[in-house]
Amino acid sequence: MSNQSIGLSEELQNYILDHSLREDPLLARLREETAELPQRNMQIAPEQGQFMALLARLIGAKRYIEVGTFTGYSALAVTMAMPEDGKTIACDVSREWTDIARRYWQEAGVDERIMLELRPALKTLDELIVSGLEDTFDLAFIDADKTGYIDYFERCHDLLRPGGLVMIDNTLWDGKVVDSSDRDEDTEAIRAFNEYLRDREEIEISMVPIGDGLTLVRKAEGL
């Protein structure tokens, strides 16, 4: 028994993967192709993708929006976890990376269920709000530029239905959040975002030490 979260050695990490990961072969191939890119560190861990897919099933998600799609692993994992009438809006600015995503979405047969928005995400989110889609999404994932996290969260929170869930990636930032000597702009942005969430009393929050830190925020009923 322990009263605090356990640290993972490489051996223990491998044990978790060996005993719990059930990665679809298509997701595995996408992850392997992404691993050949110089930006491969932007890829979420497979166990995190599986966890996000499980959350989608647990809350019965049918409408999902993500900010930061990269090569499409998270969008594919979550969309495959939703029922056939589930829809995803994927926001990114890179055609190069999302061209990889589209190949795998098409192979999985979910490409028609994923609407890719290739432009700054705030434009997409603001248009969704203006068009009257507040309180209609079930699930959101934020994994984009760190300095934009607060703005992305506020929009996603508005778009979620009461009881909906926002998942935010990189909130432990490779442990740099506790390194007082690290004054990098992204590190400072993550610290500020974590404090912003901590101080919002009307939301339910849990920071999960999976991948690079995944914070879960449930939109309270009546908001």
Secondary structure, DSSP 8 states (H G I E B T S, - for coil): --SS-----HHHHHHHHHHH----HHHHHHHHHHTTSTTGGGS--HHHHHHHHHHHHHTT--EEEEE--TTSHHHHHHHHHS-TT-EEEEEES-HHHHHHHHHHHHHHT-GGGEEEEES-HHHHHHHHHHTT-TT-EEEEEE-S-GGGHHHHHHHHHHHEEEEEEEEEE-SSGGGGGG-TT---HHHHHHHHHHHHHHT-TTSEEEEE-STT-EEEEE--TT-
